[in-house]
């Protein structure tokens, strides 16, 4: 079995590593030059893109911003999972909002803006505390602006004046007071089988994910059922195949969808060590229509998990591997500010033990690059 992944970054690399154990050969496409490469070495393979499409049993993506001509070529093969419409939903917030509204799935109140003069009416309709997002190409906090009071509106308009809003409109959302950010990862196969992972709680810094904990602390059965209902509506509504990530705001007992990612996702990396079947393996199973694997542990040493992103640094002490339950993942990239260089998964039998392990782990890391770690470790360690 062969799978061709559009994108040649760490997500394709991790799909390759999990696929190898199942006898699935994963190839990657460098979408900057349409070259077929090995997902780990990044070296070119001896086949053209057209040949790789012909050889593959399934095509998929590791990120949603694949050039549309490549997606159209892939869709024409009849092997692209998820399909082009679902991928474009993840790449365009206007499409995303239209999907959520069409399926009656709760999300943040919003307005679409293609002229700066419309921002005044957004303040009238949504209030003066707003989050403004570019509808395309924004991630990890990029392409986002905040309005905290109406008096800041003239300066914000000046800042946005050079944008071509006819080409890339803005999605303007009401800035909500939410309790926490959570996410749900799940998979749906070609034959319609669905598995859903436990809710994960996510801690962000400067718009970028730093720590995920799964299952999320104090996530009730009702909250998990609500998340599963949202996921089921989405995958069935799109006839979706593969792993889908749903990022959510928890406001009291209600979940609101923040964003969708039509692919394996950073907030699901904990599943590599904290689940019987990782999100990467289940994605490959889904697009090849193999039976999906179990998504959660019911106890034991991996009952709870944390994922810590390594961002913008490489000065960690590998003695951290001596902390029980620690699993290290390195992407082999050149260091750059805010670049995800790797991640660390930690498993434990309960939250207090997990917090204790994170505190031990912090001794081997440059904490300036891990601003959420100590506070989260202390919070978890205090759980009874």
RAGI-V614048 format. One record per backbone hydrogen bond with DSSP energy under -0.5 kcal/mol. CO is the residue of the C=O (numbers start at 1). NH is the residue of the N-H. Records with the same first field share a line. If there is no record, write none. Layout:
# RAGI-V614048
CO = NH + NH
This chain:
# RAGI-V614048
1 = 25
2 = 57 + 58
3 = 5 + 27
4 = 60
5 = 7 + 29
6 = 62 + 63
9 = 13
10 = 14
11 = 15
12 = 16
13 = 17
14 = 18
15 = 19
16 = 20
17 = 21
18 = 22
19 = 22 + 24
20 = 23
23 = 25
24 = 26
25 = 3 + 27
26 = 39
27 = 5
28 = 30 + 37
29 = 7 + 31
30 = 33 + 34 + 35
35 = 30 + 37
36 = 45
37 = 28
38 = 42
43 = 38
45 = 47
48 = 52
49 = 53
50 = 54
51 = 55
52 = 56
58 = 4
59 = 81
60 = 6
67 = 70 + 71
68 = 72
69 = 73
70 = 74
71 = 75
72 = 76
73 = 77
74 = 77 + 79
75 = 78
79 = 59
83 = 87
84 = 88
85 = 89
86 = 90
87 = 91
88 = 92
89 = 92
91 = 137
92 = 96
93 = 97
94 = 98
95 = 99
96 = 100
97 = 101
98 = 102
99 = 103
100 = 105
101 = 104
104 = 106
106 = 257
109 = 174
111 = 172
113 = 170
115 = 118
116 = 119
117 = 120
118 = 122
119 = 123
120 = 124
121 = 125
122 = 126 + 127
123 = 127
128 = 130
129 = 175
130 = 147
131 = 133 + 173
132 = 145
133 = 171
135 = 93
139 = 142
141 = 144
143 = 134
145 = 132
146 = 148
147 = 130
149 = 152
150 = 153
152 = 156
153 = 157
154 = 158
155 = 159
156 = 160
157 = 161
158 = 161
160 = 163
163 = 165
164 = 168
169 = 135
170 = 113 + 172
171 = 133 + 173
172 = 111
173 = 131
174 = 176
176 = 178
180 = 250
181 = 202
182 = 248
183 = 200
184 = 246
185 = 197
186 = 244
187 = 195
188 = 242
189 = 192
193 = 189
195 = 187
199 = 215 + 216
200 = 183
201 = 213
202 = 181 + 204
203 = 210 + 211
205 = 208
208 = 205
210 = 309
211 = 203
212 = 307
213 = 201
214 = 305
216 = 219
218 = 220
220 = 224
221 = 225
222 = 226
223 = 227
224 = 228
225 = 229
226 = 230
227 = 231
228 = 232
229 = 233
230 = 234
231 = 235
232 = 236
233 = 237
234 = 238
235 = 239 + 240
242 = 188
244 = 186
245 = 247 + 261
246 = 184
247 = 258 + 259
248 = 182
249 = 251 + 256
250 = 179 + 180 + 252
251 = 254
254 = 251
256 = 249
257 = 108
259 = 247
261 = 245 + 263
265 = 268
266 = 269
268 = 271
269 = 272
270 = 273 + 274
271 = 275
274 = 297
278 = 282
279 = 283
280 = 284
281 = 285
282 = 286
283 = 287
284 = 288
285 = 290
286 = 190 + 289
294 = 277
299 = 302
300 = 303
304 = 348
305 = 214
306 = 346
307 = 212 + 309
308 = 344
309 = 311
310 = 341 + 342
314 = 316
316 = 318
317 = 320
318 = 321
319 = 322
320 = 323
322 = 324
323 = 326
325 = 347
327 = 345
329 = 343
336 = 339
339 = 312 + 341
341 = 331
342 = 310
343 = 329
344 = 308
345 = 327
346 = 306
348 = 303 + 304
350 = 354
351 = 355
352 = 356
353 = 357
354 = 358
355 = 359
356 = 360
357 = 361
358 = 362
360 = 363
361 = 364
362 = 365
364 = 317
365 = 367
366 = 369
367 = 370
370 = 373 + 374
372 = 376
373 = 377
374 = 378
375 = 379
376 = 380
377 = 381
378 = 382
380 = 383
